Amino acid sequence: MSESSLGKRERLRALHDKFIVEDRWRTADERTRLYLLSAALVVIGVAGFLIILADIVQRDDVAGIDIPMNEWLMQTRTGAMTAIMIGLAIGFGPVALPVIIFGTIVVWGVLAKHLWRPVLLALGTLTGLVLVQVITRLVERHRPPVELMLFGVDTTYSFPSGHVSGATNFLLLLTYLIYSRRAASRRAVIVVGVLLVIAVGLAAISRVYLGYHWPTDALASIALALAILGGIIALDTWRTVRVRAGGRLGTDADASADR
């Protein structure tokens, strides 16, 4: 190999180490718990999705909870509530949300001068988008009647919900990627968890309330997002978590020495 090729490889390696490498020092037990968490999320997400899909197929396109929940939400419609739900639909929609995600990735990468977590955020949200597009075309589930739609007519297939999938993936991944790197009190974890549940719930309810999705479309999207989160946690743990021989927790000096 020529000297110029070696120099180029060394420069690329230096850029990789500077912008991509991110070591986190944890005990062996902590790393194991992260892998167990990721596996549990994948199993729960995939199992939940398959259970919902089976119910839809067995009941000829409409699951058992869909019509009762749709009818109840239709009864709660008011002018003010509809305006709020339309605002949520726009914010979580195919125009605004990609801009928000892209802006977050770029700003995060520039400010942090590090790309690993922004890349994971991009990978997770892109995976969700691809899965939704593929599954939607395979299942070909029809949306609720067009007369129930409050913000224009949409005749594309509905299962799973792209709005809910995009919003849930973004919120779950962003929360994990931020809080996995900092110590948080139990109170902070509870507060963030409650806010996360509320935000995801509003994204799901808005699509059903406005008449564009069945409740199980939204639930299936959330299940897929949990599975994707589990996969990202596993990848992040495999790539970044380091354990010293004998289970000793490493230090920043150790990390520098190993790079």
N, C-alpha and C positions, 0 to 999 in steps of 0.2 A: 504494500500500500504506500502511495506517495506521501511525501511530507505535507503537501497542501491538503490532501484528503484527511490526514490525521489532524491537521489544524482545524479543518472544518468540522470534523466530528467533535473535537474538544470544545469548540465554540458552541456547537449545538447542545452538547452535554452541559456546558456552563449555563446556557439559557434555560434548559430544562430544569436544572437544579435550582436556579434562581426563581423561576416563575411557576413551576409545577410541583416540585417536591414539597411535601408538607408532612413532617413526621409528628406523630402524637404519641407520647410515652404513657403507657397504661400498664397496669398489672395484667398477668395472664387471665385472672378471673374476670377483670373488667372487659378484656377483649372477648372472652367467651360469652359474656352476657350480651355484648353487642351483636355477636353472631346469632345467638339465640333469639334476640329481639327481631333481627332481620328475618330469620326463618319463620318466626311466628307471624309477622306481618304478611309475608308472602303467602303462607298457608291460609290465614284468615281471609286475605284479599281474594285469592284465587277460589277458595271454597265458597265464599260469599257470592262471588260473581257467577260461578257455575250453578249454585242453588237458585239464584234469581233467573238465570237463563233457562234452567230446566222448568221452572214454574211457568215462565212465559210460553215456552214451546208446548207444554202439556195442556195449557188452558187456551191454546189457539190465539196467541198474540197479546192477551191481556191477563196479567197476573191477578191473584186473588185480592191484593190490597189496592190495586190501581183505581178501580172505579169508585169505591167508597171514599178514598182519600181525595180523588179529583173532585167528586161532588161536594165534599166538605169545604175544600178550598174555594170552589166556585161560590159557595154561600158566604164566604168572608170578603168578597170583593167590594171595595169602596174606591172612590175616586182618589183619595190620598194614598191608600195602600197600593193601588195600581201604579201611580206615579213613582212610588218608591221602588216597586218591583221592576219597572221599566228601567229606572236608573241603575239598579243592580245588574240587570241583563246587559245593559250597554257596557258597564264597567268590566263585566266578566265575559264580554262578547269577543267575536273573532277579529275585531278591529282594535279595540282598546287594550285588551289583555296581552296580545303579542308585543305591542309597543311597550307596555309596562314591564313585561318579562325581559325583553331585549335591553331596555334601558337599565333595568336592575343589574343584568349581567355585565354590561359595559361599564357602568359607573362603579360597580363593586370591584371589577378587575382593575380599573384605573386607580381607584383610591387605595385598594389593598396592595397593589403591585404584585398580585399573586393570582393565578388562574385556576387552581385546582377546584375550589368550591364553586366559582362561577361556571366552570365547565360541567361540574356535576349537576348544577341547576339546569343548564341548557340540555344536558343529556336526558335528565328525568322528564322534563316538560316535553321534549321532542319525542321521547318514547311513548308518552301518553297520547300525543297527537297522532302518531302513526298507528297505535293500537286502536284508537277510536275509529279512525278512517277505515281500517281493515275490517274490524268487527261490524261496524255499521253496514258495510256492503255485504258481509256474509249473512247477517241475521235478517236484514231488510224488514225491520219492524216499522209499521206505520205509526204516525203521530196521532194524538187525539184529534177529534173532528175540527175542521178549520174554523167553524163558527165559535169555537171556544178561544181562539187565538186573539190576543188583544194588541198585538204590535206588528201587524202585517201577517201575510200568509206564508207558511213554510211547508213545502211538500216533500222535503228530503226525509230520509229515514231517521229514526229517533233513538235507536239503542246502540250504544249508551250515549249519554248527553255530552257533547263536546264542550259546552259552556261549563258544566259542572266538573268535568274531567280536568280542563285547563286550570280552573280556579283552585280546585282541590290539590292538584299536583304542585302548583306554584306555592300555595300557602304551606302545605306540609313540608315540602323540600326546603323552602326558605327557612322555616322555623327550625328544622333539624340542623341545617348547615350553619346556622348562627349559634344556636344554643349547645351544639355538641362541642363547641370550642371554649365555652366559658362555664365557670361554676355558677350555678343558680340556686337560690334558696327554694325550699319546698313551696313557699307562698308564691314566688315568681313563677314556678313551674305550673302551679294550679291556675294562676291568673292567665298565663299565656295559653294553657290548654283550654280554658273556658272560652277565651276570645277566639281561639282557632275553631272550636266546635260551632260557635255562633256564626262565624264568617262562612264556614263550609255549609252550615245549615241554611243560611240566607241564600247562598248561591244555588243550592238545590231547590229550595222552596220557590224561589222566584221563577224558575223555569216551569215548574208544575202550575203555579198560580196563574201565570200568563197563558197557559194552555198549550204549550209547545212540547211538553214531555209528560209521560206517565211517571209516577213516583219511582217505579222500579228502574227506569232509565237513569235517574239521578243516583239511586242506591248502588246500581252496578258501576257507575262512574267512580263513586267513592271507594268501592271495593277494589277496583283496578288501581286507584291512586295509592291505596295502602300497600298493594303488592309492589308497585313501583318504588315506593318509599323503602320497603324492605330490601329490594335489590340495590338501591343506592347506598343504604347503610352498610350492606355486605361489601360492596365495592369500595366504599370509603374506608371501612375497617381494614380490609385486606391491603389497601394501598398505603394507608397512613399510620395505622396503629403499630407501634413497635414495643417489644417486650425484651428486657435484658435477660441474659442467661441466668437461670436460677430464680426468675420471677421478680428480680429487683426492678423497681421503677426507675427509669432512666432520667437524665437531666438534659437541659439544653446543651450543655457542653458535650454530653454523650452524643446527642443528635448531630452536632457539628462534626464530631470526629468520625461518624459513620458515613457521612455523605461523600 
